[in-house]
Amino acid sequence: MDRTAIIEKLRSDNIEFKRIHDKHQSYERELEGFHNRLHLSTEEEIHAKEIKKNKLMLKDKMEVFISKYRTDS
Protein backbone atom coordinates (compact mmCIF):
# COMPACT_ATOMS: atom_id res chain seq x y z
CA MET A 1 0.00 0.00 0.00
CA ASP A 2 1.44 3.39 -0.92
CA ARG A 3 1.82 6.31 1.48
CA THR A 4 -1.25 8.18 0.23
CA ALA A 5 -3.45 5.13 0.67
CA ILE A 6 -2.09 4.56 4.18
CA ILE A 7 -2.82 8.17 5.11
CA GLU A 8 -6.38 7.91 3.80
CA LYS A 9 -6.89 4.62 5.64
CA LEU A 10 -5.58 6.09 8.89
CA ARG A 11 -7.70 9.25 8.44
CA SER A 12 -10.83 7.13 8.13
CA ASP A 13 -9.99 4.61 10.89
CA ASN A 14 -8.13 6.63 13.51
CA ILE A 15 -9.61 9.77 15.06
CA GLU A 16 -6.29 10.87 16.57
CA PHE A 17 -4.46 10.55 13.24
CA LYS A 18 -7.26 12.47 11.50
CA ARG A 19 -7.03 15.26 14.08
CA ILE A 20 -3.24 15.49 13.69
CA HIS A 21 -3.44 15.37 9.89
CA ASP A 22 -6.15 18.04 9.74
CA LYS A 23 -4.13 20.36 11.99
CA HIS A 24 -1.01 19.73 9.88
CA GLN A 25 -2.97 20.70 6.76
CA SER A 26 -4.29 23.80 8.52
CA TYR A 27 -0.72 24.87 9.32
CA GLU A 28 0.24 24.23 5.67
CA ARG A 29 -2.52 26.54 4.43
CA GLU A 30 -1.54 29.22 6.93
CA LEU A 31 2.10 29.05 5.83
CA GLU A 32 1.06 29.35 2.18
CA GLY A 33 -0.54 32.67 3.08
CA PHE A 34 2.79 33.90 4.42
CA HIS A 35 4.70 32.65 1.36
CA ASN A 36 2.48 34.69 -0.96
CA ARG A 37 3.51 37.94 0.73
CA LEU A 38 6.64 39.88 -0.13
CA HIS A 39 7.35 41.18 3.37
CA LEU A 40 6.47 39.92 6.81
CA SER A 41 6.50 41.89 10.01
CA THR A 42 8.70 40.66 12.84
CA GLU A 43 5.65 39.25 14.59
CA GLU A 44 4.57 37.44 11.43
CA GLU A 45 8.05 35.97 10.97
CA ILE A 46 8.01 34.69 14.55
CA HIS A 47 4.51 33.29 14.06
CA ALA A 48 5.57 31.58 10.80
CA LYS A 49 8.53 29.96 12.58
CA GLU A 50 6.23 28.68 15.33
CA ILE A 51 3.86 27.25 12.75
CA LYS A 52 6.76 25.49 11.00
CA LYS A 53 7.93 24.03 14.30
CA ASN A 54 4.44 22.82 15.22
CA LYS A 55 3.85 21.47 11.73
CA LEU A 56 7.09 19.47 11.92
CA MET A 57 6.11 18.02 15.30
CA LEU A 58 2.78 16.91 13.84
CA LYS A 59 4.53 15.40 10.83
CA ASP A 60 6.73 13.39 13.18
CA LYS A 61 3.64 12.13 15.01
CA MET A 62 2.00 11.16 11.73
CA GLU A 63 5.13 9.28 10.70
CA VAL A 64 4.88 7.18 13.87
CA PHE A 65 1.31 6.20 12.94
CA ILE A 66 2.33 5.43 9.35
CA SER A 67 5.35 3.39 10.41
CA LYS A 68 3.28 1.42 12.91
CA TYR A 69 0.63 0.76 10.25
CA ARG A 70 3.25 -0.54 7.84
CA THR A 71 4.77 -2.77 10.53
CA ASP A 72 1.40 -4.16 11.65
CA SER A 73 0.05 -4.78 8.15
Buried (B, 14 or more C-beta within 10 A) or exposed (E): EEEEEBBEBBBEEBEEBBEBBEBBEEBEEEBEEBEEEEEEEEEEEEBBEEBEEEBEEBEEBBEEBBEEBEEEE
